[in-house]
Amino acid sequence: MMTPSERVSAAVVVGALAGVIALAFWLTPDPRGLGTHEQLGLRPCLTVYVFDLPCPFCGMTTAMSLMAHGHPVDAFRTQPAGALTFAAAVVALAACMVFAVAGRMPAVLGSRRWQKSLAIVGAAMVLMAWAYKIYVHKMGP
């Protein structure tokens, strides 16, 4: 059984994930494949302008917005890690809702081994997506 504070934590995560998903839906995907974050008042990615190379996260916001708008193929073409991050956020939102209501969470999720594996997979996903973004940026779609 989860403690009351763990259930509250799960509920807070639900709110945060719902906010990220709602924000992705609220934004309009930039047709350039990057720059959607600029709608939030953030600056353009400096690495594109200074080094003519995308940063590891270029296109993530655009891909997440494309996913929220129901365009998964375009999202994967734009930034595979962003599309997968959005999908993971939706799954995590559903799981945390169940955890918060039911008061139970699979023990594996709290294990250090699971957390380490997830971190390694996430880092590998971002690096592979970055290589893809650099290739597309330099060679064209």
C-alpha positions as CSV (number, residue, x, y, z in Angstrom):
1,M,0.0,0.0,0.0
2,M,1.1,3.5,-0.7
3,T,1.3,6.0,2.2
4,P,-0.9,9.0,2.1
5,S,2.1,11.2,1.1
6,E,2.9,8.9,-1.8
7,R,-0.7,9.1,-3.0
8,V,-0.5,12.9,-2.9
9,S,2.8,12.7,-4.8
10,A,1.1,10.6,-7.4
11,A,-1.7,13.1,-7.7
12,V,0.8,16.0,-8.0
13,V,2.5,14.0,-10.9
14,V,-0.9,13.6,-12.5
15,G,-1.4,17.3,-12.4
16,A,2.0,18.0,-13.8
17,L,1.7,15.5,-16.6
18,A,-1.8,16.7,-17.4
19,G,-0.4,20.3,-17.6
20,V,2.4,19.2,-20.0
21,I,-0.1,17.4,-22.2
22,A,-2.5,20.3,-22.2
23,L,0.3,22.7,-23.0
24,A,1.3,20.5,-26.0
25,F,-2.2,20.6,-27.2
26,W,-2.5,24.4,-26.7
27,L,0.6,25.2,-28.7
28,T,0.6,25.3,-32.5
29,P,3.3,23.0,-34.0
30,D,5.9,25.1,-35.8
31,P,6.1,24.0,-39.5
32,R,9.9,24.4,-39.4
33,G,10.1,21.3,-37.1
34,L,11.5,23.4,-34.2
35,G,10.8,26.6,-32.5
36,T,7.3,25.8,-31.1
37,H,8.7,26.7,-27.6
38,E,9.1,30.3,-28.8
39,Q,5.3,30.7,-28.4
40,L,6.0,30.5,-24.7
41,G,8.2,33.6,-24.9
42,L,11.4,31.5,-24.9
43,R,14.4,32.4,-27.2
44,P,15.2,30.4,-30.3
45,C,17.7,27.6,-29.9
46,L,21.2,29.2,-30.0
47,T,23.0,26.1,-31.2
48,V,21.1,26.2,-34.5
49,Y,22.0,29.8,-35.1
50,V,25.5,29.8,-33.7
51,F,26.8,26.4,-34.8
52,D,24.2,25.5,-37.5
53,L,23.5,22.3,-35.5
54,P,20.4,21.3,-33.6
55,C,20.7,20.8,-29.9
56,P,19.7,17.4,-28.4
57,F,16.2,18.7,-27.6
58,C,15.5,20.7,-30.8
59,G,12.1,19.8,-32.0
60,M,10.9,18.2,-28.8
61,T,8.2,20.7,-28.1
62,T,7.1,20.7,-31.7
63,A,6.9,16.8,-31.8
64,M,5.0,16.8,-28.5
65,S,2.5,19.3,-29.9
66,L,2.2,17.3,-33.1
67,M,1.4,14.2,-31.0
68,A,-1.2,16.1,-29.0
69,H,-2.8,17.2,-32.3
70,G,-3.0,13.6,-33.5
71,H,-0.1,13.7,-36.0
72,P,2.2,10.9,-34.7
73,V,4.0,10.3,-38.1
74,D,4.9,14.0,-38.4
75,A,5.9,14.0,-34.7
76,F,8.3,11.1,-35.2
77,R,9.8,12.7,-38.3
78,T,10.3,15.9,-36.4
79,Q,11.9,14.5,-33.2
80,P,11.5,10.9,-32.4
81,A,12.5,11.4,-28.7
82,G,9.8,14.1,-28.4
83,A,7.1,11.8,-29.8
84,L,8.2,9.0,-27.5
85,T,8.3,11.4,-24.5
86,F,4.7,12.5,-25.2
87,A,3.6,8.8,-25.5
88,A,5.4,8.0,-22.2
89,A,3.7,11.0,-20.6
90,V,0.3,9.8,-21.6
91,V,1.0,6.3,-20.2
92,A,2.5,7.7,-17.0
93,L,-0.5,10.0,-16.6
94,A,-2.8,7.0,-16.7
95,A,-0.6,4.9,-14.4
96,C,-0.3,7.7,-11.8
97,M,-4.0,8.2,-11.8
98,V,-4.5,4.5,-11.0
99,F,-1.8,4.6,-8.4
100,A,-3.3,7.7,-6.7
101,V,-6.8,6.3,-6.6
102,A,-6.0,2.6,-5.9
103,G,-3.2,3.4,-3.5
104,R,-1.0,0.6,-5.0
105,M,2.1,0.9,-7.2
106,P,4.1,-2.0,-8.6
107,A,7.2,-2.5,-6.5
108,V,9.4,-2.7,-9.6
109,L,8.8,1.0,-10.2
110,G,10.6,1.9,-7.0
111,S,13.6,-0.3,-7.6
112,R,17.0,1.3,-8.3
113,R,17.6,-1.2,-11.1
114,W,14.4,-0.1,-12.9
115,Q,15.2,3.6,-12.5
116,K,18.8,3.1,-13.8
117,S,17.5,1.1,-16.8
118,L,15.0,3.8,-17.5
119,A,17.6,6.5,-17.3
120,I,19.9,4.6,-19.7
121,V,17.2,4.0,-22.2
122,G,16.1,7.6,-22.0
123,A,19.6,8.9,-22.6
124,A,20.1,6.5,-25.5
125,M,16.8,7.6,-27.0
126,V,17.8,11.3,-26.8
127,L,21.3,10.6,-28.3
128,M,19.9,8.6,-31.2
129,A,17.2,11.2,-31.9
130,W,19.9,13.9,-31.7
131,A,21.9,12.1,-34.4
132,Y,18.8,11.8,-36.5
133,K,18.1,15.6,-36.1
134,I,21.6,16.5,-37.1
135,Y,21.4,14.2,-40.2
136,V,18.0,15.7,-41.2
137,H,19.2,19.3,-40.5
138,K,22.3,18.8,-42.7
139,M,21.0,16.4,-45.4
140,G,17.3,17.5,-45.6
141,P,14.2,15.3,-44.9
